[in-house]
């Protein structure tokens, strides 16, 4: 009995120590946000992203986010970015945000859904037909997105996008379930992407983003889903031979920081940054779209063959992919949220 009592006390002691360690670590992490640099006190956010330096997303972050926030806050807030996956993929970046190594990140749609599972509702296959539909839905739910992220311990600083994702292949065109079945298509975007590819007849192979390029070049995989700018930034366009412009999935993206770090800022700085970031979201998304369009045209000019689907082939994709929407109800998003998104789209389509 004494032995059991001792073990219970020891177990409680270890639990108490663990709780205290977490609390102390969080406090230490929070304190590190405020630093002394060149004799001036600043709030310093270390940020990670998969976006390759020098193109697309990364160049927009430098011009529209970093420089403007420094100017807006008179140098009191600095975002220091690690581009090109130097801090790992989205999964790694989120882990480093949780343990205090990073304070935030620029995320792909996959990362957005990992940080805030509700965001998966925006990434359903063939949900949107065009950008106007996306913007209409955002106009209806944008404030709600902030609350979704806050519930998960994050602050959504700026809602941007990855754009619509397309299908790429080395060996043959991808326009029927039979084509997908004989492809070695990779998946990196989580459960929703995997379920969608399987619904189309594929047997997707999980590959972490840092290994995608080598996996394609060595023939481990021969097809993938991504926006045009990623195919250019990673040089995958030099390997791929076919591109299907079907907008198979809309991928939101965003700049996200931990609430633990965000709450270190004075309220007036928070308000100023939020106001500015919100004001440039739509412009940021538009510039991403323009970059992707240029990249798409460049790949066609380089020699990639554009796959054209018939209406009958598209109907087969819809028939297989639409049921995927219901598969994740209750897991990532609610039945009511899905019904509401469908209602908004029906409203828009009825008037346009």
Residue frames as qw, qx, qy, qz and C-alpha x, y, z in Angstrom:
[[0.000, 0.885, 0.467, 0.000, 0.00, 0.00, 0.00],
 [0.310, -0.787, 0.107, 0.523, 2.82, 2.37, 0.91],
 [0.423, -0.116, 0.605, 0.665, 4.45, 1.57, -2.42],
 [0.211, 0.618, 0.661, 0.370, 1.26, 2.36, -4.35],
 [0.144, -0.931, -0.271, 0.200, 0.75, 5.59, -2.41],
 [0.409, -0.575, 0.320, 0.633, 4.34, 6.59, -3.11],
 [0.372, 0.165, 0.674, 0.616, 3.91, 5.90, -6.84],
 [0.089, 0.814, 0.552, 0.158, 0.72, 7.98, -6.95],
 [0.258, -0.888, -0.031, 0.379, 2.49, 10.88, -5.24],
 [0.447, -0.327, 0.508, 0.659, 5.46, 10.51, -7.59],
 [0.315, 0.460, 0.687, 0.466, 3.14, 10.49, -10.62],
 [0.034, -0.928, -0.369, 0.035, 1.38, 13.65, -9.40],
 [0.396, -0.710, 0.198, 0.548, 4.77, 15.27, -8.86],
 [0.421, -0.023, 0.618, 0.664, 5.81, 14.53, -12.45],
 [0.173, 0.718, 0.608, 0.292, 2.51, 15.92, -13.77],
 [0.208, -0.928, -0.164, 0.262, 2.99, 19.09, -11.72],
 [0.437, -0.490, 0.397, 0.641, 6.56, 19.47, -12.99],
 [0.379, 0.296, 0.675, 0.560, 5.38, 18.98, -16.58],
 [0.047, 0.873, 0.472, 0.108, 2.66, 21.61, -16.24],
 [0.317, -0.855, 0.051, 0.407, 5.10, 24.06, -14.68],
 [0.496, -0.219, 0.530, 0.652, 7.66, 23.37, -17.42],
 [0.292, 0.568, 0.621, 0.454, 5.13, 24.09, -20.15],
 [0.112, -0.946, -0.299, 0.064, 4.04, 27.29, -18.39],
 [0.422, -0.713, 0.232, 0.510, 7.59, 28.47, -17.88],
 [0.488, 0.037, 0.600, 0.633, 8.54, 27.62, -21.46],
 [0.196, 0.753, 0.542, 0.319, 5.59, 29.55, -22.82],
 [0.233, -0.939, -0.102, 0.233, 6.46, 32.53, -20.67],
 [0.492, -0.467, 0.414, 0.606, 10.08, 32.38, -21.83],
 [0.421, 0.344, 0.638, 0.546, 8.97, 32.10, -25.46],
 [0.055, 0.899, 0.419, 0.113, 6.66, 35.07, -25.06],
 [0.358, -0.834, 0.082, 0.411, 9.39, 37.20, -23.46],
 [0.552, -0.175, 0.512, 0.634, 11.68, 36.53, -26.39],
 [0.375, 0.732, 0.500, 0.274, 9.34, 38.36, -28.77],
 [0.034, -0.998, 0.017, -0.057, 10.51, 41.68, -27.38],
 [0.832, -0.046, 0.029, 0.552, 14.18, 42.21, -28.13],
 [0.147, -0.878, 0.118, 0.440, 16.75, 44.96, -28.05],
 [0.739, 0.320, 0.364, 0.469, 18.17, 45.62, -31.52],
 [0.390, 0.447, 0.084, 0.801, 20.53, 48.47, -32.34],
 [0.110, -0.024, -0.431, 0.895, 19.61, 50.05, -29.04],
 [0.487, -0.076, -0.098, -0.864, 15.90, 49.98, -29.80],
 [0.420, 0.058, 0.837, -0.347, 13.22, 47.73, -28.30],
 [0.484, 0.198, -0.500, -0.690, 11.37, 45.79, -31.03],
 [0.796, 0.029, 0.494, -0.349, 8.86, 42.96, -31.32],
 [0.154, 0.499, -0.766, -0.374, 10.60, 40.28, -33.36],
 [0.870, 0.137, 0.312, -0.355, 8.62, 37.52, -35.10],
 [0.137, -0.359, 0.852, 0.355, 10.51, 34.58, -36.61],
 [0.743, 0.374, 0.177, -0.526, 8.44, 33.26, -39.52],
 [0.346, -0.210, 0.850, 0.337, 8.75, 30.17, -41.73],
 [0.688, 0.496, 0.119, -0.516, 7.28, 29.34, -45.13],
 [0.757, 0.112, 0.582, 0.275, 7.60, 26.87, -48.00],
 [0.459, 0.877, 0.126, -0.073, 7.42, 29.73, -50.51],
 [0.773, 0.122, 0.105, 0.614, 10.64, 29.85, -52.57],
 [0.243, -0.696, -0.033, 0.675, 12.60, 33.06, -52.08],
 [0.152, -0.323, 0.448, 0.820, 12.55, 35.58, -54.90],
 [0.178, -0.173, -0.707, -0.662, 9.31, 34.56, -56.66],
 [0.432, -0.492, -0.656, -0.376, 5.56, 34.86, -56.17],
 [0.606, -0.701, -0.373, -0.030, 4.52, 34.66, -52.55],
 [0.676, -0.358, -0.149, 0.626, 7.94, 35.45, -51.11],
 [0.288, 0.215, 0.160, 0.919, 8.41, 38.59, -53.19],
 [0.304, -0.660, -0.380, -0.572, 4.92, 39.78, -52.24],
 [0.676, -0.609, -0.348, 0.226, 5.61, 39.16, -48.56],
 [0.559, -0.152, -0.049, 0.814, 8.74, 41.28, -48.77],
 [0.086, 0.303, 0.258, 0.913, 7.04, 44.16, -50.59],
 [0.411, -0.527, -0.377, -0.641, 3.54, 44.15, -49.12],
 [0.751, -0.568, -0.337, -0.014, 4.04, 42.78, -45.61],
 [0.732, -0.236, -0.210, 0.604, 7.56, 43.14, -44.23],
 [0.315, 0.202, 0.034, 0.927, 8.46, 46.63, -45.45],
 [0.279, -0.580, -0.305, -0.702, 5.00, 48.09, -44.84],
 [0.699, -0.612, -0.369, 0.005, 4.68, 46.76, -41.29],
 [0.611, -0.166, -0.176, 0.754, 8.10, 48.13, -40.39],
 [0.084, 0.327, 0.160, 0.928, 7.00, 51.49, -41.78],
 [0.471, -0.596, -0.435, -0.484, 3.57, 51.31, -40.15],
 [0.739, -0.603, -0.278, 0.115, 4.94, 50.53, -36.70],
 [0.008, 0.934, -0.318, 0.159, 7.96, 52.84, -36.95],
 [0.459, 0.483, -0.721, 0.190, 10.24, 49.82, -36.80],
 [0.485, -0.399, 0.571, -0.529, 8.73, 48.42, -33.62],
 [0.863, 0.066, 0.455, -0.211, 7.52, 45.19, -35.27],
 [0.199, 0.581, -0.698, -0.368, 9.79, 43.07, -37.47],
 [0.946, 0.116, 0.228, -0.200, 8.94, 39.88, -39.35],
 [0.062, -0.619, 0.745, 0.241, 12.05, 37.84, -40.06],
 [0.896, 0.246, 0.034, -0.369, 11.29, 35.18, -42.68],
 [0.362, -0.344, 0.836, 0.227, 12.88, 31.83, -43.43],
 [0.669, 0.441, -0.141, -0.582, 11.86, 31.04, -47.02],
 [0.570, 0.440, -0.649, -0.245, 11.93, 27.96, -49.22],
 [0.928, -0.215, -0.271, -0.138, 11.24, 25.35, -46.55],
 [0.368, 0.495, -0.610, 0.497, 14.44, 26.06, -44.60],
 [0.366, -0.284, 0.596, -0.656, 12.34, 25.56, -41.45],
 [0.246, 0.125, 0.960, -0.055, 10.71, 22.44, -42.91],
 [0.132, -0.393, -0.684, -0.600, 7.28, 21.99, -44.41],
 [0.403, -0.542, -0.105, -0.729, 4.02, 23.33, -42.97],
 [0.837, -0.410, -0.360, -0.037, 3.86, 20.50, -40.43],
 [0.675, -0.043, -0.308, 0.670, 7.35, 21.33, -39.16],
 [0.069, 0.405, -0.042, 0.911, 6.61, 25.05, -39.05],
 [0.603, -0.567, -0.219, -0.516, 3.47, 24.53, -36.96],
 [0.844, -0.314, -0.350, 0.258, 5.41, 22.28, -34.57],
 [0.506, 0.095, -0.208, 0.832, 8.06, 25.01, -34.20],
 [0.225, -0.527, -0.091, -0.814, 5.38, 27.61, -33.59],
 [0.758, -0.523, -0.311, -0.233, 3.93, 25.47, -30.82],
 [0.806, -0.330, -0.238, 0.429, 7.27, 25.05, -29.07],
 [0.216, -0.925, -0.036, 0.312, 8.28, 28.70, -29.48],
 [0.598, -0.151, 0.415, 0.669, 11.08, 28.33, -32.06],
 [0.096, 0.289, 0.458, 0.835, 8.94, 30.28, -34.52],
 [0.188, 0.316, 0.462, -0.807, 6.21, 32.81, -33.88],
 [0.608, 0.543, 0.228, -0.532, 4.40, 32.41, -37.19],
 [0.436, -0.075, 0.762, 0.473, 4.39, 31.26, -40.77],
 [0.477, 0.390, -0.252, -0.746, 3.12, 31.70, -44.29],
 [0.507, -0.018, 0.853, -0.122, 1.05, 28.62, -45.02],
 [0.222, -0.009, -0.767, -0.603, -0.25, 26.70, -47.99],
 [0.678, -0.266, -0.231, -0.645, -3.81, 25.42, -47.89],
 [0.775, -0.111, -0.609, 0.128, -2.56, 22.26, -46.20],
 [0.349, 0.048, -0.523, 0.776, -0.92, 24.27, -43.43],
 [0.343, -0.250, 0.042, -0.904, -4.01, 26.44, -43.01],
 [0.795, -0.242, -0.371, -0.414, -6.15, 23.33, -42.48],
 [0.676, -0.050, -0.616, 0.401, -3.62, 21.86, -40.04],
 [0.114, 0.100, -0.399, 0.904, -3.63, 25.04, -37.97],
 [0.451, 0.178, 0.325, -0.812, -7.40, 25.42, -38.28],
 [0.286, 0.122, 0.936, 0.166, -9.26, 22.28, -39.49],
 [0.381, 0.679, 0.476, -0.408, -12.38, 24.31, -40.39],
 [0.151, 0.678, -0.356, -0.625, -10.41, 25.81, -43.29],
 [0.297, -0.040, 0.902, 0.310, -10.61, 22.48, -45.10],
 [0.417, 0.630, 0.604, -0.254, -14.11, 23.51, -46.16],
 [0.269, 0.829, -0.157, -0.464, -12.57, 26.03, -48.60],
 [0.041, -0.533, 0.780, 0.325, -10.40, 23.31, -50.13],
 [0.716, 0.199, 0.636, -0.206, -13.08, 20.83, -51.20],
 [0.325, -0.068, 0.708, 0.624, -12.46, 19.47, -54.71],
 [0.038, 0.370, 0.640, 0.672, -14.33, 21.32, -57.47],
 [0.105, -0.640, -0.597, 0.473, -16.15, 23.48, -54.90],
 [0.091, 0.768, 0.017, -0.634, -15.39, 26.74, -56.72],
 [0.712, 0.550, 0.368, 0.234, -15.51, 27.47, -60.44],
 [0.428, 0.644, 0.025, 0.634, -13.76, 30.84, -60.47],
 [0.343, 0.056, -0.402, 0.847, -12.24, 33.64, -58.41],
 [0.320, -0.365, -0.085, -0.870, -15.46, 35.64, -58.20],
 [0.775, -0.390, -0.438, -0.234, -17.12, 32.78, -56.34],
 [0.659, -0.104, -0.474, 0.574, -14.18, 32.62, -53.94],
 [0.113, 0.188, -0.192, 0.957, -14.35, 36.34, -53.24],
 [0.527, -0.425, -0.276, -0.682, -18.12, 36.22, -52.72],
 [0.804, -0.365, -0.467, 0.056, -17.80, 33.46, -50.11],
 [0.514, -0.005, -0.368, 0.775, -14.93, 35.30, -48.39],
 [0.129, -0.371, -0.014, -0.920, -17.09, 38.42, -48.21],
 [0.699, -0.447, -0.308, -0.465, -19.63, 36.40, -46.25],
 [0.892, -0.368, -0.247, 0.086, -17.37, 34.47, -43.86],
 [0.481, 0.555, -0.370, 0.568, -14.15, 36.48, -43.42],
 [0.315, -0.626, 0.393, -0.595, -14.80, 37.59, -39.78],
 [0.936, -0.244, 0.071, -0.242, -15.69, 34.01, -38.86],
 [0.827, 0.342, -0.340, 0.290, -12.29, 32.79, -40.04],
 [0.069, 0.617, -0.486, 0.615, -10.57, 34.89, -37.35],
 [0.689, -0.403, 0.327, -0.505, -12.67, 33.17, -34.68],
 [0.984, 0.104, -0.138, -0.035, -11.88, 29.72, -36.09],
 [0.610, 0.462, -0.438, 0.472, -8.14, 30.41, -35.86],
 [0.218, -0.595, 0.423, -0.648, -8.39, 31.97, -32.40],
 [0.890, -0.281, 0.105, -0.344, -10.05, 28.81, -31.08],
 [0.957, 0.142, -0.128, 0.218, -6.96, 26.91, -32.20],
 [0.632, -0.606, 0.051, 0.481, -4.46, 29.31, -30.62],
 [0.501, 0.087, 0.365, 0.780, -3.58, 31.36, -33.70],
 [0.178, 0.735, 0.165, -0.633, -4.15, 34.83, -35.10],
 [0.613, 0.478, 0.499, 0.384, -4.93, 35.02, -38.82],
 [0.237, -0.546, 0.065, 0.801, -2.92, 38.04, -39.82],
 [0.318, 0.495, -0.340, -0.734, -3.57, 38.03, -43.57],
 [0.737, 0.258, 0.614, -0.119, -5.83, 35.78, -45.69],
 [0.215, 0.577, -0.522, -0.590, -4.27, 35.26, -49.10],
 [0.922, 0.207, 0.194, -0.263, -4.17, 32.22, -51.35],
 [0.520, -0.273, 0.713, 0.383, -2.17, 29.55, -53.12],
 [0.414, 0.335, -0.407, -0.742, -4.62, 29.85, -56.07],
 [0.927, 0.134, 0.071, -0.344, -6.41, 27.05, -57.88],
 [0.430, -0.441, 0.766, 0.183, -4.35, 23.87, -58.06],
 [0.693, 0.486, -0.324, -0.423, -3.84, 22.00, -61.34],
 [0.937, -0.107, 0.330, 0.023, -2.86, 18.47, -62.37],
 [0.208, 0.767, -0.571, -0.207, 0.65, 17.72, -63.67],
 [0.950, -0.039, 0.308, -0.018, 2.05, 14.50, -65.13],
 [0.223, -0.584, 0.657, 0.421, 5.31, 13.19, -66.56],
 [0.326, -0.049, 0.903, 0.274, 4.02, 10.21, -68.56],
 [0.028, 0.414, 0.774, 0.479, 0.50, 10.87, -69.84],
 [0.260, -0.385, -0.101, -0.880, -2.49, 13.19, -69.72],
 [0.044, -0.213, -0.846, 0.487, -4.72, 13.08, -66.64],
 [0.376, -0.025, -0.133, -0.916, -8.36, 13.42, -67.62],
 [0.788, -0.187, -0.410, -0.420, -10.06, 10.13, -66.70],
 [0.743, -0.529, 0.344, -0.223, -10.08, 7.82, -63.66],
 [0.965, 0.166, 0.059, 0.192, -8.19, 5.31, -65.81],
 [0.443, 0.707, -0.256, 0.488, -5.42, 7.88, -66.33],
 [0.359, -0.717, 0.389, -0.454, -5.20, 8.49, -62.58],
 [0.948, -0.238, 0.172, -0.124, -5.19, 4.77, -61.86],
 [0.901, 0.240, -0.011, 0.360, -2.07, 4.15, -63.93],
 [0.205, 0.795, -0.254, 0.511, -0.24, 7.18, -62.52],
 [0.645, -0.265, -0.488, 0.525, 2.08, 7.28, -59.54],
 [0.049, -0.770, -0.105, -0.627, 0.62, 10.49, -58.15],
 [0.374, 0.004, -0.613, 0.696, 2.00, 11.90, -54.94],
 [0.353, -0.801, -0.374, -0.308, -0.01, 13.41, -52.12],
 [0.425, 0.104, -0.431, 0.789, 1.34, 15.94, -49.64],
 [0.203, -0.376, -0.059, -0.902, -1.78, 17.95, -48.81],
 [0.340, -0.120, 0.650, -0.668, -3.37, 15.78, -46.14],
 [0.361, 0.200, 0.893, -0.178, -6.39, 13.54, -45.79],
 [0.496, 0.648, 0.267, -0.512, -8.73, 15.56, -47.99],
 [0.340, 0.644, -0.537, -0.425, -6.40, 15.44, -51.00],
 [0.103, -0.222, 0.968, 0.047, -5.73, 11.76, -50.47],
 [0.449, 0.373, 0.737, -0.341, -9.47, 10.99, -50.35],
 [0.488, 0.702, -0.009, -0.518, -10.10, 13.03, -53.50],
 [0.217, 0.552, -0.735, -0.329, -7.34, 11.29, -55.46],
 [0.223, -0.010, 0.971, -0.089, -8.57, 7.88, -54.36],
 [0.511, 0.526, 0.486, -0.476, -12.09, 8.83, -55.43],
 [0.479, 0.709, -0.278, -0.436, -10.66, 9.48, -58.89],
 [0.973, 0.213, -0.081, -0.028, -9.12, 6.01, -59.01],
 [0.369, 0.695, -0.526, 0.323, -5.57, 6.88, -58.01],
 [0.847, -0.390, -0.274, 0.235, -3.37, 5.19, -55.41],
 [0.097, 0.921, -0.194, 0.322, -1.61, 8.28, -54.07],
 [0.783, -0.018, -0.373, 0.497, 1.84, 8.01, -52.53],
 [0.351, -0.927, -0.109, 0.079, 2.47, 10.22, -49.47],
 [0.667, 0.255, -0.084, 0.695, 5.55, 12.42, -49.92],
 [0.307, -0.761, -0.220, 0.528, 6.69, 15.26, -47.67],
 [0.356, 0.929, 0.067, -0.080, 7.14, 18.55, -49.53],
 [0.174, -0.800, 0.515, 0.252, 10.96, 18.74, -49.16],
 [0.489, -0.175, 0.819, 0.242, 11.18, 15.35, -50.91],
 [0.643, 0.613, 0.345, -0.302, 8.78, 16.14, -53.77],
 [0.367, 0.801, -0.374, -0.290, 11.37, 17.35, -56.29],
 [0.083, -0.467, 0.876, 0.086, 13.73, 14.42, -55.77],
 [0.563, 0.169, 0.776, -0.228, 10.82, 11.95, -55.82],
 [0.636, 0.693, 0.145, -0.306, 9.68, 13.27, -59.19],
 [0.272, 0.774, -0.533, -0.205, 13.15, 13.41, -60.71],
 [0.159, -0.359, 0.920, -0.015, 14.01, 9.87, -59.64],
 [0.484, -0.021, -0.702, -0.522, 10.71, 8.44, -60.87],
 [0.008, 0.133, 0.872, -0.471, 9.32, 7.47, -57.48],
 [0.328, 0.645, 0.554, -0.412, 6.24, 9.49, -58.50],
 [0.323, 0.137, 0.549, 0.759, 5.19, 10.90, -61.86],
 [0.122, -0.637, -0.466, -0.602, 2.24, 13.21, -61.14],
 [0.254, -0.320, -0.560, 0.721, 1.13, 15.81, -58.61],
 [0.030, -0.848, -0.478, -0.228, -1.32, 18.61, -57.82],
 [0.427, -0.430, -0.154, 0.780, -0.09, 22.18, -57.31],
 [0.250, 0.906, 0.140, -0.311, -0.43, 25.82, -58.41],
 [0.723, 0.632, -0.006, 0.278, 1.56, 26.89, -61.47],
 [0.014, 0.896, -0.348, 0.275, 3.90, 29.13, -59.51],
 [0.708, -0.502, 0.493, -0.054, 5.07, 26.20, -57.37],
 [0.903, 0.265, 0.280, 0.190, 5.86, 24.13, -60.47],
 [0.452, 0.808, -0.129, 0.355, 7.99, 27.03, -61.72],
 [0.287, -0.838, 0.375, -0.274, 9.64, 27.84, -58.40],
 [0.755, -0.375, 0.539, -0.014, 10.72, 24.23, -57.84],
 [0.127, 0.522, -0.699, -0.472, 11.79, 23.71, -61.48],
 [0.564, 0.124, 0.803, -0.143, 9.29, 20.85, -61.84],
 [0.605, 0.680, 0.082, -0.407, 8.16, 22.25, -65.17],
 [0.205, 0.648, -0.683, -0.268, 11.43, 20.94, -66.65],
 [0.174, -0.124, 0.976, -0.050, 10.37, 17.38, -65.82],
 [0.481, 0.430, 0.647, -0.405, 6.60, 17.44, -66.29],
 [0.159, 0.033, 0.693, 0.703, 5.19, 17.00, -69.80],
 [0.192, -0.530, -0.678, -0.471, 1.43, 17.43, -69.31],
 [0.023, 0.105, 0.464, -0.879, -0.67, 19.98, -67.46],
 [0.118, -0.577, -0.764, -0.264, -4.43, 19.82, -66.95],
 [0.013, 0.273, -0.130, 0.953, -5.81, 23.34, -66.29],
 [0.528, -0.560, -0.577, -0.274, -8.87, 21.94, -64.51],
 [0.141, -0.550, 0.410, -0.713, -9.26, 23.94, -61.30],
 [0.631, -0.174, -0.756, -0.022, -9.48, 20.80, -59.24],
 [0.545, -0.593, -0.484, 0.342, -9.11, 22.56, -55.89],
 [0.030, 0.869, -0.078, 0.488, -9.00, 26.07, -54.56],
 [0.721, -0.204, -0.428, 0.506, -6.24, 26.48, -51.98],
 [0.216, -0.960, -0.024, -0.177, -6.41, 29.32, -49.48],
 [0.680, 0.124, -0.355, 0.629, -3.19, 30.44, -47.86],
 [0.303, -0.908, -0.153, -0.247, -2.35, 32.82, -45.10],
 [0.317, 0.444, -0.527, 0.652, 0.05, 34.49, -42.74],
 [0.727, -0.566, -0.331, -0.203, -0.58, 33.19, -39.25],
 [0.171, 0.494, -0.617, 0.588, 1.03, 33.91, -35.87],
 [0.436, -0.321, -0.800, 0.258, 0.53, 32.31, -32.48],
 [0.318, -0.839, -0.265, -0.352, -1.82, 34.16, -30.14],
 [0.729, -0.533, -0.129, 0.409, 0.89, 33.78, -27.50],
 [0.496, -0.019, 0.162, 0.853, 3.19, 35.95, -29.60],
 [0.021, 0.603, 0.426, 0.674, 0.49, 38.25, -30.95],
 [0.464, -0.803, -0.362, -0.090, -0.74, 39.09, -27.47],
 [0.616, -0.344, -0.100, 0.702, 2.69, 40.51, -26.60],
 [0.235, 0.350, 0.264, 0.868, 1.99, 43.45, -28.89],
 [0.113, 0.290, 0.382, -0.870, 0.36, 46.58, -27.48],
 [0.420, 0.578, 0.672, -0.197, -3.29, 46.89, -28.55],
 [0.284, 0.824, -0.045, -0.489, -2.61, 49.92, -30.74],
 [0.003, -0.486, 0.765, 0.421, 0.01, 48.01, -32.75],
 [0.343, 0.207, 0.916, 0.008, -2.33, 45.03, -33.10],
 [0.390, 0.724, 0.445, -0.355, -5.11, 47.27, -34.41],
 [0.187, 0.774, -0.331, -0.507, -2.83, 49.07, -36.87],
 [0.112, -0.307, 0.890, 0.318, -1.36, 45.85, -38.27],
 [0.372, 0.367, 0.846, -0.110, -4.76, 44.15, -38.54],
 [0.367, 0.780, 0.218, -0.457, -6.26, 47.14, -40.33],
 [0.150, 0.674, -0.547, -0.473, -3.41, 47.29, -42.83],
 [0.211, -0.146, 0.950, 0.178, -3.23, 43.52, -43.43],
 [0.427, 0.507, 0.715, -0.220, -6.97, 43.29, -44.06],
 [0.317, 0.795, 0.006, -0.517, -6.80, 46.22, -46.48],
 [0.199, 0.616, -0.645, -0.406, -4.29, 44.46, -48.77],
 [0.599, -0.035, 0.794, -0.093, -5.66, 40.89, -48.69],
 [0.705, 0.587, 0.367, -0.155, -7.61, 41.12, -51.93],
 [0.335, 0.862, -0.351, -0.148, -4.76, 42.88, -53.74],
 [0.303, -0.500, 0.811, 0.031, -2.33, 40.22, -52.50],
 [0.685, 0.200, 0.695, -0.091, -4.63, 37.47, -53.82],
 [0.603, 0.772, 0.091, -0.179, -4.94, 39.23, -57.16],
 [0.126, 0.799, -0.575, -0.121, -1.16, 39.48, -57.52],
 [0.500, -0.233, 0.834, -0.012, -0.80, 35.77, -56.70],
 [0.710, 0.483, 0.491, -0.143, -3.31, 35.01, -59.46],
 [0.432, 0.863, -0.202, -0.167, -1.42, 37.16, -61.95],
 [0.154, -0.634, 0.754, 0.074, 1.84, 35.41, -61.06],
 [0.620, 0.031, 0.781, -0.067, 0.26, 31.98, -61.50],
 [0.663, 0.685, 0.239, -0.185, -1.20, 32.98, -64.87],
 [0.242, 0.836, -0.472, -0.140, 2.24, 34.11, -66.07],
 [0.346, -0.414, 0.842, -0.003, 3.79, 30.87, -64.83],
 [0.723, 0.304, 0.600, -0.158, 1.13, 28.79, -66.57],
 [0.588, 0.795, -0.020, -0.148, 1.73, 30.55, -69.89],
 [0.006, 0.761, -0.645, -0.078, 5.49, 30.19, -69.45],
 [0.548, -0.181, 0.815, -0.041, 5.16, 26.42, -68.96],
 [0.730, 0.543, 0.399, -0.119, 3.04, 26.05, -72.09],
 [0.375, 0.878, -0.279, -0.102, 5.59, 28.12, -74.01],
 [0.288, -0.598, 0.748, 0.026, 8.36, 25.93, -72.61],
 [0.369, 0.234, -0.826, -0.354, 6.69, 22.91, -74.20],
 [0.254, 0.102, 0.870, -0.410, 4.28, 21.38, -71.71],
 [0.195, -0.249, -0.744, -0.589, 1.16, 19.97, -73.35],
 [0.392, -0.053, 0.334, -0.855, -2.19, 21.33, -72.17],
 [0.032, 0.219, 0.975, 0.021, -4.77, 18.63, -71.46],
 [0.407, -0.059, -0.125, -0.903, -8.29, 19.39, -72.64],
 [0.199, 0.167, 0.921, -0.289, -11.23, 17.61, -71.00],
 [0.237, -0.356, -0.638, -0.640, -14.63, 17.03, -72.56],
 [0.486, -0.373, 0.157, -0.775, -17.77, 17.95, -70.65],
 [0.909, -0.161, -0.316, -0.221, -18.48, 14.23, -70.23],
 [0.680, 0.134, -0.523, 0.497, -15.04, 13.67, -68.67],
 [0.040, -0.351, 0.360, -0.864, -15.58, 16.61, -66.33],
 [0.721, -0.325, -0.100, -0.603, -18.96, 15.16, -65.30],
 [0.868, -0.068, -0.476, 0.124, -17.23, 11.92, -64.29],
 [0.370, 0.224, -0.487, 0.759, -14.82, 13.88, -62.07],
 [0.363, -0.351, 0.153, -0.850, -17.73, 15.72, -60.46],
 [0.845, -0.227, -0.319, -0.365, -19.66, 12.51, -59.87],
 [0.806, -0.037, -0.482, 0.341, -16.69, 11.03, -58.05],
 [0.351, 0.210, -0.374, 0.832, -15.51, 14.11, -56.17],
 [0.376, -0.507, -0.068, -0.773, -18.70, 15.70, -54.86],
 [0.820, -0.431, -0.356, -0.124, -19.34, 12.83, -52.37],
 [0.616, 0.084, -0.425, 0.658, -15.94, 13.60, -50.80],
 [0.120, -0.526, 0.099, -0.836, -17.44, 16.82, -49.42],
 [0.734, -0.486, -0.092, -0.465, -19.71, 14.93, -47.03],
 [0.848, 0.010, -0.470, 0.243, -17.01, 12.49, -45.98],
 [0.451, 0.123, -0.435, 0.770, -15.30, 15.04, -43.73],
 [0.402, -0.616, -0.126, -0.665, -18.39, 16.59, -42.16],
 [0.793, -0.588, -0.050, -0.148, -17.96, 16.41, -38.39],
 [0.861, -0.117, -0.026, 0.494, -14.23, 15.79, -38.75],
 [0.426, 0.073, 0.069, 0.899, -13.01, 19.12, -40.15],
 [0.198, -0.084, -0.063, -0.975, -16.14, 21.23, -40.55],
 [0.383, 0.233, 0.712, -0.541, -19.79, 21.07, -39.55],
 [0.285, 0.463, 0.797, 0.263, -22.79, 20.07, -41.63],
 [0.069, 0.894, 0.355, -0.265, -24.21, 23.56, -41.11],
 [0.180, -0.689, 0.342, 0.614, -21.02, 25.24, -42.35],
 [0.287, -0.004, 0.799, 0.528, -21.02, 23.11, -45.50],
 [0.196, 0.682, 0.702, 0.060, -24.70, 23.86, -46.12],
 [0.031, -0.887, -0.128, 0.442, -24.02, 27.57, -45.70],
 [0.228, -0.457, 0.556, 0.656, -21.12, 27.58, -48.17],
 [0.251, 0.295, 0.837, 0.386, -23.33, 25.77, -50.70],
 [0.094, 0.825, 0.528, -0.178, -26.07, 28.36, -50.10],
 [0.115, -0.771, 0.162, 0.605, -23.68, 31.26, -50.73],
 [0.229, -0.197, 0.734, 0.608, -22.47, 29.66, -53.97],
 [0.206, 0.538, 0.798, 0.178, -26.05, 29.05, -55.09],
 [0.015, 0.869, 0.272, -0.413, -26.85, 32.72, -54.36],
 [0.142, -0.615, 0.415, 0.655, -23.91, 33.92, -56.42],
 [0.223, 0.005, 0.841, 0.493, -24.52, 31.57, -59.33],
 [0.207, 0.667, 0.713, -0.060, -28.21, 32.47, -59.50],
 [0.073, 0.928, 0.148, -0.335, -27.28, 36.11, -60.09],
 [0.053, -0.723, 0.513, 0.459, -24.27, 35.71, -62.38]]
